[in-house]
Amino acid sequence: MAMKIYTKTGDKGKTSLIGGTKVPKSHIRIESYGTVDELNSYIGLVNDYIADPPGQAMLREIQDRLFTVGAALACDPEKETKMSIPDLHDSDISLLEQEIDRMNDVLPAMKFFILPGGHVAVSTCHIARCVCRRAERLCVQMHEEEMFVEPKVLQYLNRLSDYLFVLARYTAHQLQVAEIPWKPRVQG
């Protein structure tokens, strides 16, 4: 028998964390993993727009890691769970760093701030970067409010936003799309 997509358990604005604790859907923990889910959807959209097979494989890897991040954020840290939850590794962070370095090796030095745009693939990378930063800010807020957040989650999201920025530049480079420099208006 197929699983029904609707359970009706959240009809009154509550949901359960992994571990069974009921919390309001407005809870920051729900907001954090919901934002990671939004980010994962944007990463899928970026993957649909770029035409670089190694980059596409990397984005699929990132999507897998974002499910890991979401699972970590969805757990009630006060309760033992019967489920086996995947975790992040230092190698996940170093992989992002290696990819950033690989892409940066072919990019010209940045001499100005860059406005998002020039091609839908580039703009979508920047949207994903902004959503990633929001997810990171929510996790930092949880940490500051003494709610447990796995430290590697914070590191991963921070490095991922850097990766997405460089991916936007790299994508523009591959598409031969000029980067749009920000030219600040200065009152004279």
N, C-alpha and C positions, 0 to 999 in steps of 0.2 A: 504494500500500500504506500502510495506517495505521501510525503510529509506535507501538511497544509502550511502555506506561507503565513496565514493569519492565525494567531493564537488567542486574540482578544485579551491577553493578560495585561497589555499596556494601555488599555482603553481609558484608564483613569489617571494616566500621566506618570505611572511608576514602571520601573523595569528592574530586572535582577542582574546583579554582577555575577561573574563566575565565582561560585562559592555560596550563592543563594541570597545574599543580602539585597533587600529591596531598597531602591533609592529613587528619588524623583528624576524624571527624564531631563530635568534642567541641571542636575548635579554636574559639577565640573569634571568629574571622572567620565561621565557619559559624553559631555561636550568634547573632552580631549580625544576619546577614541572615535567619536563621530567625525571630528575634524581630520583624524588620520584616515578614516574611510573616505572622506571627501578628497583628500590628497591622493589616495590610491586611485580614485576614479579619474582625477586629472592626469595622473601618471599614465593611465591607460589611454587617455586622449592624446597625450604627448606621443606615446608609442604609435598611435595611429597616424600621426602627422609626420614623424621622421622616417627617413628612408635609409638609415644606417643599420645594417644587421647586427654589428657588435653593440651598438647603442640600444637597439631594441631588446637584445638578450639581457643587457644590463638592466633595462627598465623592468623586465619581467622578474629579474632577481630582486629588484627593489620592491616590486609589488608583493612578492612573497615575504620579504622582511617587514613590510608595513602590516601584513596580517599578523606577524609575530608581535610587532609593537602594539597593535590593537588588542591582541589577546592579553598581553602584559598589563595594559591599561584597564582592561575590563575585569581583571581579577580583584577581588576584595583582599587586600593585603593582610587583613585581620583573620581571615579564615583559611583553613587548609582545603585545597581543592582535590577532588578525586581524579580530576582530569590531568593529563600530562600536557603542560603548556610549553610550547617551543620558546627558546630564548635567543637573544642576540649574543654574538661573539665579537671579540676584538677584531677578528678577521673581516667581519661585515663592515666595520668602520674603515679599516685599512683598505678594503676593496674600493670604497668610495674615494678615498684619498688617491689611490693608484689611478683610478679613472679620471679624476680631476687633473692629475699631473699629465696623464696621457693626452688629454684634450688640450691642456694649456701649452704643451710642447709645440703645437702647430698654430697657436693663436698669436696675433700681434699683441704687444704690450698694451695694456689699457692706459690711456692717457687722459680719459675724461669719463664722467658718469654717463651711463648708457640709459636711454629711454627704452622701455619695452616696446617692441613693434618691429615692423618691416616685413614680417611674414607670419602667417597664422601659427606655424610651428614654433617660431621664436616666442611669440606672445603667449602661447599656451605653456611653454616652459616657465615663463615669468609668473603666470598665474599659479602654476603648481608650486613655484618657489615661495610665493606669498602665502599660500595655504599652509605650506610646510612651516613657515615662520610662525603662523598663528598657532599651529599645533604645538610647536616648541614653546611658545609663550604660555599656553595653557598648562603644559607640563611643568614649566618653571613655576607658575603660580601655585600649582598643587604642591610642588616641593617646598615652596616658601610658606605654605599653609600647613606644613608638616604632614602632608599626605604622601605616602610612599610612592615614589616613581623610581623605577630601575635606572640607575645612573647611565647605563649604556643607551637607554631610550633617549635621554637628553643629548648625549653625544651623537647618536645616530641622526636624530632630527637636525641637529646643528650642521653636521657634515653634509647631510642630504640637501639642505638648502643651498650650501656652497656648490655642491655638485650640479644642482638644477640651474644655478646662475651660469656656471661654466658651460653646461649643456646648451643653454640658450645662445651663448656666444659661439660655441662650436657649431651649432646647427646653422646659425647665420653664415658662418664661414663656409660650411659645406654647400649651402644654397647660394653662395656668392651674393648675399644680401648685406648691404652696408649697415653697419651699426649706426644707430641714431644718437649722436652726442647731445647731452643736455647742455643747452646754452643759457645759463642763468641770466635773467634780466636784472641789470644793475641800474639803480636810479643814479642819474648823474647830476 
